[in-house]
Structure formats: C-alpha cells, structure tokens
Amino acid sequence: MYNLLIVDDEPRHRDGLANLISKLKPNYQVFKAKNGNDALTIMADNRIDIVFSDIRMPQMDGLQLLERLESYDKPPILVILSGYRQFEYAQKAISLGVCEYLLKPVDVTTMDHTLDKIEKAMLANQTQLQENQYTITKLNQTLPIYNDHLMNQWIAGHLEGNRLAEVEKLLPSIIGKGTVLLTEINAAKSSSRTDESQTRQMVKEKVEQSLGPLSRSVSFFLEDKRTILVTVVSTHTVDIRSTETLDNMQACIRSMKKCDLELTMALGSECEDVLKQINQSFEDAKKALSYQFFLGSAIIISLEDIIPAASDRVLTKYREEEELQDAVRESDKEKAVRLIHAIFDKQISKGLPLPDAFKEFMLRMILHLIHHFKDVMLEDYYKELLKKFEDTMKKSSFFSSMRNTVSELLNEMIDNILNTRNWKKEMIIKTCLQYIEENYAEDLFLESVASKFYFNTSYFSHYFKVNTGISFSQYLLRTRLRKGKEFLEESDFKIYEISKRIGFKDTKYFNRVFKKEFGVTPEEYRRIALNMSSVNKS
C-alpha cells in the first residue's frame, strides 16, 4: 500500500522498528537506511511515502535530511524519532514540516496510532489533490470555450468597456488594421464528435499556414455554426489580397479536397481599427460567403468581386409560373421540370439577388403553387409536401441542388395528384353506385345524379360509362329489375305494387322491359321461382 523508510544509525533500533511496522502494516514495503546519505540514495530509486528518521546520526543527521527533502516536488510524510526531549529539536522539526515527533522507544500503541493518523492525512491529501486536479482540468477545458464565446461576442459587435479590454489582451499582435476571413467546411462527414473536432483543428491549422509564416492572426469557430472558421488577420503583416497569398489559400482548398473536405473562403472588408470595427468586416465576409449559394464551393469569394454581379432588384413573377400551374394540372412532368428550371434561371439572369431573398421569393412561389392544388391532394400529404418544400428552401446550400430538389418534389407532387385523382374517381363511382342502390325507387335522372356529385351532365355520362361499361340509364334499369326479381321471389306483393316499389310508374312498361331482359313476364317468373322453391324443399 505505502512505501516506508526507516533512517537510524543504530541497527537494533532500526531493525526493531522495521519489524514492529511490518507486523502492524503487513502490506507496507519497509526500507532501511543507516544515515541521511543512505536514505537519499534509496529515495532516488524508490518512491517513498513515509520517512521515520532519527535526529542524531553521522554524516547527515535527521534535521539535515529533512532540509534536503523540502526541495522535493512531493516530499514524503516525515516522522522524527529521538531519545531526547530538547525543545529546540522539536521546534526545528516542526518548522521543517514534520508530521510527528516521537520519543524512543516507541511502543506498539503509539506506533499503531501514528500510522493510522498518517494514513488518514495521506488519504485526505490525496483526495484534495484529486479535487484540485479536477478543478484545474475543468478550468483548462472551460477557458478555451469562454475565449471562443468572447471572440464570438466581439465579432458580433456586442462587447464594450472591460470585456473589449479582455479581447485586446488576447490579441496583442493584431491590433490596428485587419480583416476577417471566413472558411466554411461544406463536406465534413465525420463519424463522431471526436472526428469533427479533429477536422476543425486540422482546417484551422491549414488555413493559418496558408496565410504565411509572417502573418499574425487568431482563429475560432462560430458558436451557432461550428462549420464556419473565423480568422481575424492583421493586414500589417500580410497582404491577404495579394496574388501570392490568394494562391496559397487556393492551394489549401485543393489540399483539403483530397481529404474529402470542401472549403469555401470569404474575405471581409479591411478595417482601420480591427478591435473596434471588426463587426463590419465580419458582416461583409458573411454576405460574401452567402453567395457561394450561386457560385459554388471550393472557391475564394471577396465582396468586392461580388458587387458587380449582384443585383438589388425586386424579384418578379414570370409567365412561366402560370404555365407551371397548367403543366401540373395536365400532369406533364417534363414540361413542369423545364419550366421550374426556366424560372430559377431567369431570377439570376440579370444579376445575383441576395441568396436569402431569392430563397424566400422562390418559397412563396412554390407554396402558392401547392396551395392552388390543395383540393386535389389528401390533407396529410398536402401538409407533408409543404414541410418538404420549406425544408428544401431553407436548408439548400446551393442554387443547383435546390433547383434539382424542387424539380424532384414537383414530379412527386404531380404523381400524387394523379394517383389521388384516380383514387377519388374510384371513390366517386363507388359512392354513386351506392347511392343508386339505396335510391333506385326514386325518380332518378342522369342530370340530378350528376349534379349531386358536382359533375357536368355530359362528362358524368361519359365518366359513368367508362367506369361501369354501361350507360347510367342502363345501370339504373338493371338495378330496378334485379330488385324486382327479389320482390317476386321473396314477397306476396302484387305485380303493380312491385312495379311502384322499384321505381316504375307504369306497370305495363315494367312487364315489357322485364320480359325483354329475362324472356318471361314478371308473373311467369314468379310461378317458375315458386315451383323451383317447392322442388328444392322436397
């Protein structure tokens, strides 16, 4: 458990004490030394936790040994053994941090009590050390997080006074002129949080190296988007817009691509006082970075380069939008895709709009289109489709991928509308047939039934025949005659009564169409049915 060293020049006292301690604490490893020099030699080769030392010894006495042990990083627990009660010895020993001052000879009880006391002190000391180490570790872990938070607040323009002074202490080498460089990691598919952290650290190192050995900069990641690295660069030490530096940055992008990482870099404007004006440079860099939506990734974007190609115009509707509604209505997927591509491309044909404004405009247009066809979609799918389009518009990182996804969703929408229409038609026919089944005795006409189901009469007539194989009037007649047969077989009603019950106002007409359909009159059919029933019963 513990290593204990006994230092005493008298062999009898030394061995006796070693035997006593071994009996009381059999798990201790006990070492023995005859003087201070011998003790130091043993301690050089072994970790010693407790030292029992006599005071008076040749070459190096106990007090001299204690003085030497004071210089150790982790000195052992010290116990002095003496055959003398001299006050000056005890006073000197206490000043050297001695735990106990024991008089020889030491009895069993005193030794047992002393060792227990030492163990408790060592355990408490070990616990305190662990707590201190834990506190230090937590502080070391928390400090970078706090510094990152402070930096994020700084570039957002939220710091002043004492907190701004904190930032100044962290940035002694980049005070003065400076600019912001943003680097977004567009394709970091890591398998774990540890991998993501390593990826971010690697990107940070590579970006800083690309600025050159003489550059002075500080880098950190955005709190709300950990894939974006912010590098604040002193322009006193490096011309970040020089051909050489831009070539190095482009080389960095190419090297990261070999690691399956696509980086996009964006430069903000230069500010005269980076400490106080950093927010403007940061906002400019963010705006420049947003244009990767149109321009693509793995490039370097500068706001100065974007301005000539940008447009502040109000986005407008085109005739293709109305044509797109027609294409969806006609279930023409090829035409719909062609039109959505045309709408996307026209919005950027006269300059690049603000990416967020473009996304918002296109989302409103698509939602309007979906709403136009709400009545021909099931409610659950309608809500699901709205959410899909909203997510696509908000989360799409690039113009081309958004356009392709919107095209795919439009195709899906057209297929769903087509299926729903077919399903609704089947449901309408079933409902219509059920209605005839329940109301065949009423005065039913093609016009009244078509109106009930919100159909044009001529379309309903055609639609009914396509789905049943016969005309509406034929189906109604066959239903009435089928019901007439059932009444003839199962009831005692007179023929004229049955005729009225199944919707015929003229009994003669009923007799005539019945014979035409079945080859016998209703009366003859009843006799045949009764005879067959009697035969079956017998």
C-alpha positions as CSV (number, residue, x, y, z in Angstrom):
1,M,0.0,0.0,0.0
2,Y,2.7,2.5,1.1
3,N,6.5,2.6,1.0
4,L,8.1,3.5,4.3
5,L,11.7,4.3,5.0
6,I,13.4,4.0,8.5
7,V,16.6,6.1,8.9
8,D,18.5,5.2,12.1
9,D,22.3,4.6,12.6
10,E,21.6,2.1,15.4
11,P,20.9,-1.4,13.8
12,R,19.0,-2.7,16.8
13,H,16.6,0.3,16.8
14,R,16.3,0.2,13.0
15,D,15.5,-3.5,12.8
16,G,13.2,-3.5,15.7
17,L,11.2,-0.6,14.3
18,A,11.0,-2.3,10.9
19,N,9.7,-5.5,12.5
20,L,7.1,-3.6,14.5
21,I,5.8,-1.7,11.5
22,S,5.7,-4.8,9.3
23,K,3.5,-6.6,11.9
24,L,1.2,-3.6,12.2
25,K,1.0,-2.9,8.5
26,P,1.9,-6.1,6.6
27,N,1.0,-4.5,3.3
28,Y,3.7,-1.8,3.7
29,Q,7.1,-2.2,2.0
30,V,9.7,-1.2,4.5
31,F,13.1,0.2,3.5
32,K,16.0,0.8,5.9
33,A,18.9,3.3,5.9
34,K,21.7,3.9,8.4
35,N,22.1,7.7,7.7
36,G,20.8,10.6,5.7
37,N,23.1,10.0,2.7
38,D,22.0,6.3,2.5
39,A,18.4,7.5,2.7
40,L,18.8,9.8,-0.2
41,T,20.3,7.0,-2.3
42,I,17.3,4.7,-1.6
43,M,14.8,7.5,-2.3
44,A,16.5,8.2,-5.7
45,D,15.5,4.7,-6.8
46,N,12.2,4.2,-5.0
47,R,9.0,6.2,-4.3
48,I,8.9,6.7,-0.6
49,D,5.6,7.8,1.1
50,I,6.6,7.9,4.8
51,V,10.0,8.6,6.4
52,F,10.8,7.7,10.1
53,S,14.1,9.3,10.9
54,D,16.4,9.6,13.9
55,I,17.8,13.0,14.6
56,R,21.3,12.3,15.7
57,M,23.3,10.3,13.0
58,P,26.7,10.5,11.5
59,Q,27.4,12.1,8.1
60,M,23.9,13.6,7.7
61,D,21.6,13.8,10.7
62,G,17.8,13.8,10.6
63,L,17.3,17.5,10.5
64,Q,19.7,17.9,7.6
65,L,17.9,15.1,5.8
66,L,14.6,16.9,6.4
67,E,16.0,20.1,4.9
68,R,17.0,18.2,1.8
69,L,13.6,16.7,1.4
70,E,12.0,20.1,1.4
71,S,13.1,20.6,-2.2
72,Y,11.2,17.6,-3.4
73,D,8.1,18.2,-5.6
74,K,6.1,15.7,-3.5
75,P,8.0,15.2,-0.2
76,P,7.1,12.2,2.0
77,I,5.3,12.4,5.3
78,L,8.0,13.0,8.0
79,V,8.2,11.5,11.5
80,I,11.1,12.3,13.8
81,L,12.5,9.7,16.3
82,S,14.6,10.9,19.2
83,G,15.7,9.9,22.6
84,Y,15.8,13.5,23.7
85,R,13.1,16.0,24.7
86,Q,15.1,19.0,23.7
87,F,12.7,21.8,22.8
88,E,15.0,23.2,20.1
89,Y,14.9,19.8,18.2
90,A,11.2,19.7,18.3
91,Q,10.9,23.4,17.2
92,K,13.3,22.8,14.3
93,A,11.5,19.6,13.2
94,I,8.1,21.4,13.2
95,S,9.5,24.2,11.1
96,L,10.5,21.6,8.6
97,G,7.0,20.2,8.2
98,V,7.4,17.1,10.5
99,C,4.1,15.3,11.0
100,E,5.0,13.6,14.3
101,Y,7.8,13.9,16.9
102,L,8.2,10.5,18.7
103,L,10.4,9.6,21.7
104,K,12.3,6.4,21.7
105,P,11.5,3.7,22.5
106,V,8.2,3.7,20.6
107,D,5.5,1.3,21.9
108,V,3.0,-0.7,19.8
109,T,0.0,1.5,20.7
110,T,1.9,4.8,19.8
111,M,3.1,3.4,16.6
112,D,-0.3,2.0,15.6
113,H,-1.9,5.3,16.4
114,T,0.8,7.3,14.5
115,L,0.5,5.1,11.3
116,D,-3.3,5.4,11.3
117,K,-3.1,9.1,11.7
118,I,-0.6,9.3,8.8
119,E,-2.8,7.2,6.5
120,K,-5.8,9.4,7.2
121,A,-3.7,12.5,6.5
122,M,-2.4,11.0,3.2
123,L,-5.8,9.9,2.1
124,A,-7.2,13.4,2.8
125,N,-4.2,14.9,1.0
126,Q,-4.7,12.6,-2.0
127,T,-8.4,13.5,-2.2
128,Q,-7.6,17.2,-2.1
129,L,-5.0,16.7,-4.8
130,Q,-7.6,14.9,-7.0
131,E,-10.1,17.7,-6.4
132,N,-7.5,20.3,-7.2
133,Q,-6.5,18.4,-10.4
134,Y,-10.2,18.1,-11.4
135,T,-10.7,21.8,-10.9
136,I,-7.6,22.6,-12.9
137,T,-8.7,20.2,-15.7
138,K,-12.2,21.8,-15.8
139,L,-10.7,25.3,-15.9
140,N,-8.4,24.3,-18.8
141,Q,-11.4,22.8,-20.6
142,T,-13.6,25.8,-19.9
143,L,-11.2,28.6,-20.7
144,P,-11.0,27.9,-24.5
145,I,-14.8,27.8,-24.6
146,Y,-15.0,31.1,-22.7
147,N,-12.4,32.7,-25.0
148,D,-14.3,31.4,-28.1
149,H,-17.5,32.9,-26.7
150,L,-15.8,36.2,-26.0
151,M,-14.5,36.2,-29.6
152,N,-17.9,35.4,-31.0
153,Q,-19.4,38.3,-29.0
154,W,-16.6,40.6,-30.2
155,I,-17.1,40.0,-34.0
156,A,-20.9,40.3,-33.5
157,G,-20.3,43.8,-32.1
158,H,-21.7,43.0,-28.6
159,L,-18.6,44.0,-26.5
160,E,-17.5,47.2,-25.0
161,G,-15.6,48.5,-21.9
162,N,-13.9,45.9,-19.7
163,R,-15.0,43.0,-21.9
164,L,-13.5,44.6,-25.0
165,A,-10.3,45.1,-23.0
166,E,-10.3,41.3,-22.4
167,V,-10.3,40.8,-26.1
168,E,-7.4,43.3,-26.5
169,K,-5.3,41.2,-24.1
170,L,-5.9,38.1,-26.2
171,L,-4.9,39.9,-29.4
172,P,-1.7,41.9,-28.7
173,S,-0.3,41.0,-32.1
174,I,-3.2,42.0,-34.4
175,I,-4.2,45.4,-33.1
176,G,-4.6,48.0,-35.9
177,K,-5.6,47.3,-39.4
178,G,-7.2,44.0,-40.1
179,T,-9.8,41.9,-41.9
180,V,-12.0,38.9,-41.4
181,L,-11.5,35.6,-43.4
182,L,-14.4,33.1,-43.1
183,T,-13.8,29.5,-44.1
184,E,-16.8,27.2,-44.3
185,I,-16.4,23.4,-44.2
186,N,-19.0,22.2,-46.7
187,A,-18.4,18.4,-46.7
188,A,-17.2,17.3,-43.3
189,K,-18.9,13.9,-42.9
190,S,-17.3,12.7,-39.7
191,S,-18.4,9.6,-37.8
192,S,-18.1,11.0,-34.3
193,R,-17.8,14.2,-32.3
194,T,-14.1,13.5,-31.9
195,D,-13.6,13.3,-35.6
196,E,-15.4,16.6,-36.1
197,S,-13.2,18.2,-33.5
198,Q,-10.1,16.9,-35.2
199,T,-11.4,18.0,-38.6
200,R,-12.0,21.5,-37.3
201,Q,-8.5,21.6,-35.7
202,M,-6.9,20.4,-39.0
203,V,-8.7,23.0,-41.1
204,K,-7.8,25.8,-38.6
205,E,-4.1,24.9,-38.8
206,K,-4.1,24.6,-42.6
207,V,-5.9,28.0,-43.1
208,E,-3.5,29.7,-40.8
209,Q,-0.5,28.1,-42.5
210,S,-1.8,29.3,-45.9
211,L,-1.5,32.9,-44.7
212,G,2.2,32.6,-44.5
213,P,4.8,32.3,-41.7
214,L,4.9,36.1,-41.0
215,S,1.1,36.5,-40.7
216,R,-0.4,37.4,-37.3
217,S,-4.0,36.1,-36.8
218,V,-6.4,34.5,-34.4
219,S,-8.9,31.8,-35.4
220,F,-12.0,30.4,-33.8
221,F,-15.3,28.8,-34.9
222,L,-18.7,30.4,-34.8
223,E,-20.8,29.2,-31.9
224,D,-24.0,29.0,-33.9
225,K,-22.4,27.3,-36.9
226,R,-19.4,25.2,-36.0
227,T,-18.6,24.5,-39.7
228,I,-17.5,28.2,-40.1
229,L,-14.0,29.2,-39.1
230,V,-13.4,32.9,-38.4
231,T,-9.8,34.1,-38.9
232,V,-9.1,37.7,-37.9
233,V,-5.9,38.7,-39.8
234,S,-3.6,41.6,-39.2
235,T,-3.1,43.3,-42.6
236,H,0.1,45.0,-41.3
237,T,1.9,41.7,-41.7
238,V,0.3,40.1,-44.7
239,D,-1.4,41.4,-47.8
240,I,-4.3,38.9,-47.8
241,R,-5.5,40.0,-51.3
242,S,-2.1,39.6,-52.9
243,T,-1.7,37.0,-55.7
244,E,0.8,35.0,-53.6
245,T,-1.5,34.8,-50.6
246,L,-4.6,34.0,-52.6
247,D,-2.7,31.2,-54.4
248,N,-1.6,29.8,-51.1
249,M,-5.2,29.9,-49.9
250,Q,-6.4,28.2,-53.1
251,A,-3.7,25.5,-52.6
252,C,-5.1,25.0,-49.1
253,I,-8.6,24.5,-50.6
254,R,-7.2,21.9,-53.1
255,S,-5.3,20.0,-50.4
256,M,-8.4,19.8,-48.2
257,K,-10.4,18.4,-51.1
258,K,-8.1,15.4,-51.1
259,C,-9.3,14.8,-47.5
260,D,-12.9,14.9,-48.8
261,L,-13.4,18.4,-47.3
262,E,-14.7,21.2,-49.5
263,L,-13.7,24.6,-48.1
264,T,-15.2,27.9,-49.2
265,M,-13.3,31.1,-48.1
266,A,-14.8,34.6,-48.0
267,L,-13.0,37.9,-47.4
268,G,-14.5,40.8,-45.5
269,S,-13.6,44.4,-45.9
270,E,-10.4,45.9,-44.3
271,C,-10.9,48.0,-41.2
272,E,-8.6,50.6,-39.8
273,D,-9.1,49.6,-36.1
274,V,-9.8,45.8,-36.0
275,L,-10.5,45.9,-32.3
276,K,-13.4,48.3,-32.6
277,Q,-14.6,47.9,-36.2
278,I,-14.4,44.1,-36.6
279,N,-18.2,43.7,-36.9
280,Q,-18.4,45.5,-40.3
281,S,-15.6,43.3,-41.7
282,F,-17.4,40.2,-40.3
283,E,-20.8,41.2,-41.8
284,D,-19.2,41.8,-45.2
285,A,-17.4,38.4,-45.1
286,K,-20.7,36.7,-44.1
287,K,-22.5,38.4,-47.0
288,A,-19.7,37.3,-49.4
289,L,-19.9,33.8,-48.1
290,S,-23.6,33.6,-48.6
291,Y,-23.1,34.0,-52.4
292,Q,-21.5,30.5,-52.5
293,F,-25.2,29.5,-52.9
294,F,-24.9,30.7,-56.5
295,L,-21.2,30.5,-57.2
296,G,-20.5,27.0,-55.7
297,S,-18.0,25.8,-53.1
298,A,-14.2,25.3,-53.1
299,I,-13.6,28.9,-54.1
300,I,-12.4,32.2,-52.6
301,I,-15.1,34.9,-52.6
302,S,-14.5,38.6,-51.9
303,L,-17.3,41.1,-51.5
304,E,-15.6,43.5,-53.9
305,D,-15.8,40.7,-56.6
306,I,-19.5,40.1,-55.9
307,I,-20.8,43.6,-56.1
308,P,-20.6,44.0,-59.9
309,A,-22.5,40.7,-60.4
310,A,-25.0,41.3,-57.6
311,S,-28.4,42.8,-58.0
312,D,-30.7,44.7,-55.6
313,R,-33.7,44.5,-57.9
314,V,-37.0,43.2,-56.6
315,L,-37.6,39.7,-57.7
316,T,-40.6,39.4,-60.1
317,K,-43.0,36.8,-61.4
318,Y,-42.8,35.4,-64.9
319,R,-45.3,33.9,-67.3
320,E,-43.7,30.6,-66.7
321,E,-45.3,30.5,-63.3
322,E,-48.8,30.3,-64.8
323,E,-47.6,27.8,-67.4
324,L,-46.2,25.7,-64.5
325,Q,-49.7,25.5,-63.0
326,D,-51.0,24.3,-66.3
327,A,-48.3,21.7,-66.5
328,V,-49.1,20.4,-63.0
329,R,-52.8,20.3,-63.9
330,E,-52.1,18.4,-67.1
331,S,-49.7,16.0,-65.2
332,D,-46.9,16.9,-67.7
333,K,-43.8,16.3,-65.6
334,E,-41.3,17.0,-68.4
335,K,-42.9,20.4,-69.0
336,A,-43.0,21.2,-65.3
337,V,-39.3,20.5,-64.8
338,R,-38.4,22.6,-67.9
339,L,-40.5,25.5,-66.6
340,I,-39.1,25.4,-63.0
341,H,-35.6,25.4,-64.4
342,A,-36.5,28.4,-66.6
343,I,-38.0,30.2,-63.5
344,F,-34.8,29.6,-61.5
345,D,-32.5,30.7,-64.3
346,K,-34.5,33.9,-65.1
347,Q,-34.2,35.1,-61.5
348,I,-30.4,35.3,-61.8
349,S,-30.2,36.3,-65.5
350,K,-29.9,40.0,-64.7
351,G,-27.7,39.8,-61.6
352,L,-27.4,37.7,-58.5
353,P,-30.1,38.6,-55.9
354,L,-29.4,38.3,-52.2
355,P,-29.4,34.5,-51.5
356,D,-31.9,34.8,-48.6
357,A,-34.2,37.0,-50.6
358,F,-34.1,34.5,-53.5
359,K,-34.9,31.6,-51.3
360,E,-37.8,33.5,-49.7
361,F,-39.2,34.5,-53.1
362,M,-39.0,31.0,-54.5
363,L,-40.6,29.5,-51.4
364,R,-43.6,31.9,-51.7
365,M,-44.0,31.0,-55.3
366,I,-43.9,27.2,-54.7
367,L,-46.2,27.4,-51.7
368,H,-48.7,29.4,-53.8
369,L,-48.5,26.6,-56.5
370,I,-49.1,23.9,-53.9
371,H,-52.0,25.8,-52.4
372,H,-53.6,26.0,-55.8
373,F,-53.8,22.2,-55.9
374,K,-54.8,21.7,-52.3
375,D,-58.2,20.3,-53.1
376,V,-56.8,17.5,-55.3
377,M,-54.4,16.3,-52.6
378,L,-55.1,14.4,-49.4
379,E,-54.7,16.7,-46.4
380,D,-51.9,14.7,-44.8
381,Y,-49.8,14.7,-48.0
382,Y,-50.5,18.4,-48.5
383,K,-49.1,19.3,-45.1
384,E,-46.1,16.9,-45.6
385,L,-45.4,18.5,-49.0
386,L,-45.5,22.0,-47.6
387,K,-42.9,21.0,-45.0
388,K,-40.7,19.3,-47.6
389,F,-40.6,22.4,-49.8
390,E,-40.0,24.7,-46.8
391,D,-37.1,22.5,-45.5
392,T,-35.6,22.3,-49.1
393,M,-35.7,26.1,-49.5
394,K,-34.2,26.9,-46.1
395,K,-31.6,24.1,-45.9
396,S,-30.3,24.0,-49.5
397,S,-26.7,25.2,-49.6
398,F,-26.5,25.7,-53.4
399,F,-28.7,27.0,-56.2
400,S,-28.2,23.9,-58.4
401,S,-29.1,21.4,-55.7
402,M,-32.2,23.5,-54.7
403,R,-33.4,23.6,-58.3
404,N,-32.9,19.8,-58.7
405,T,-34.7,19.0,-55.4
406,V,-37.6,21.3,-56.2
407,S,-37.9,19.6,-59.6
408,E,-38.0,16.2,-57.9
409,L,-40.6,17.3,-55.4
410,L,-42.7,18.7,-58.2
411,N,-42.6,15.4,-60.0
412,E,-43.6,13.7,-56.8
413,M,-46.4,16.2,-56.4
414,I,-47.7,15.5,-59.9
415,D,-47.6,11.7,-59.3
416,N,-49.5,12.1,-56.1
417,I,-52.1,14.4,-57.6
418,L,-52.6,11.9,-60.5
419,N,-53.0,9.0,-58.0
420,T,-55.3,11.0,-55.8
421,R,-57.5,11.9,-58.8
422,N,-57.7,8.3,-59.8
423,W,-58.5,7.3,-56.2
424,K,-61.1,10.0,-55.9
425,K,-62.7,8.9,-59.2
426,E,-62.9,5.3,-57.9
427,M,-64.4,6.6,-54.7
428,I,-66.9,8.8,-56.6
429,I,-68.1,5.8,-58.7
430,K,-68.5,3.6,-55.6
431,T,-70.4,6.3,-53.9
432,C,-72.6,6.9,-56.9
433,L,-73.4,3.2,-57.3
434,Q,-74.2,3.0,-53.6
435,Y,-76.5,6.0,-54.0
436,I,-78.3,4.2,-56.8
437,E,-78.6,1.1,-54.8
438,E,-80.2,3.0,-51.9
439,N,-82.5,5.3,-54.0
440,Y,-83.4,3.2,-57.1
441,A,-87.2,3.6,-56.3
442,E,-86.9,7.4,-56.5
443,D,-87.2,9.5,-59.7
444,L,-83.5,9.3,-60.6
445,F,-82.3,11.1,-63.7
446,L,-78.8,11.5,-65.1
447,E,-78.9,15.2,-64.6
448,S,-79.9,15.1,-60.9
449,V,-77.3,12.4,-60.0
450,A,-74.6,14.3,-61.9
451,S,-75.5,17.5,-60.1
452,K,-75.4,15.7,-56.7
453,F,-71.8,14.7,-57.3
454,Y,-70.8,18.1,-58.8
455,F,-70.3,16.8,-62.4
456,N,-71.2,18.3,-65.7
457,T,-74.1,16.1,-67.1
458,S,-72.3,15.1,-70.4
459,Y,-69.0,14.5,-68.6
460,F,-70.7,12.4,-65.9
461,S,-72.5,10.3,-68.6
462,H,-69.1,9.6,-70.3
463,Y,-67.3,9.1,-67.0
464,F,-70.0,6.7,-65.7
465,K,-69.9,4.5,-68.8
466,V,-66.1,4.4,-68.9
467,N,-66.0,3.1,-65.3
468,T,-69.0,0.7,-65.4
469,G,-69.2,-0.4,-69.0
470,I,-72.8,0.6,-69.5
471,S,-74.7,3.9,-69.5
472,F,-76.4,5.4,-66.5
473,S,-79.9,4.6,-67.6
474,Q,-79.0,1.0,-68.4
475,Y,-77.4,0.6,-64.9
476,L,-80.4,2.1,-63.2
477,L,-82.8,-0.1,-65.2
478,R,-80.8,-3.3,-64.4
479,T,-80.7,-2.3,-60.7
480,R,-84.5,-1.9,-60.6
481,L,-85.1,-5.2,-62.5
482,R,-82.8,-7.0,-60.1
483,K,-84.7,-5.6,-57.2
484,G,-88.0,-6.6,-58.9
485,K,-86.8,-10.2,-59.2
486,E,-86.0,-10.2,-55.4
487,F,-89.5,-8.9,-54.6
488,L,-91.1,-11.6,-57.0
489,E,-89.1,-14.4,-55.2
490,E,-89.5,-13.3,-51.6
491,S,-92.8,-11.3,-51.3
492,D,-96.5,-11.6,-51.9
493,F,-96.8,-8.1,-53.4
494,K,-99.0,-7.7,-56.5
495,I,-97.1,-7.0,-59.7
496,Y,-98.3,-3.4,-59.8
497,E,-97.2,-2.9,-56.2
498,I,-93.7,-4.3,-57.0
499,S,-93.6,-2.0,-60.1
500,K,-94.1,1.1,-58.0
501,R,-91.7,-0.1,-55.2
502,I,-88.8,-0.4,-57.7
503,G,-89.4,2.9,-59.4
504,F,-91.7,2.1,-62.4
505,K,-94.8,4.4,-62.7
506,D,-96.3,2.3,-65.5
507,T,-96.9,-1.4,-64.8
508,K,-97.2,-2.3,-68.5
509,Y,-93.8,-0.8,-69.1
510,F,-92.4,-2.8,-66.2
511,N,-93.8,-6.0,-67.7
512,R,-92.4,-5.2,-71.1
513,V,-88.8,-4.4,-70.1
514,F,-88.8,-7.4,-67.6
515,K,-89.8,-9.8,-70.4
516,K,-87.2,-8.2,-72.7
517,E,-84.5,-8.6,-70.1
518,F,-85.3,-12.1,-68.8
519,G,-87.5,-13.7,-71.5
520,V,-90.6,-14.1,-69.3
521,T,-93.2,-11.8,-67.7
522,P,-93.0,-11.0,-64.0
523,E,-96.0,-13.3,-63.4
524,E,-94.4,-16.2,-65.2
525,Y,-91.1,-15.6,-63.4
526,R,-92.9,-15.8,-60.0
527,R,-94.5,-19.1,-60.9
528,I,-91.2,-20.6,-62.0
529,A,-89.5,-19.3,-58.8
530,L,-92.2,-20.8,-56.6
531,N,-92.0,-24.2,-58.4
532,M,-88.2,-24.3,-58.1
533,S,-88.6,-23.4,-54.4
534,S,-91.0,-26.3,-53.8
535,V,-88.8,-28.8,-55.6
536,N,-85.8,-27.7,-53.5
537,K,-87.8,-28.1,-50.3
538,S,-89.0,-31.6,-51.2
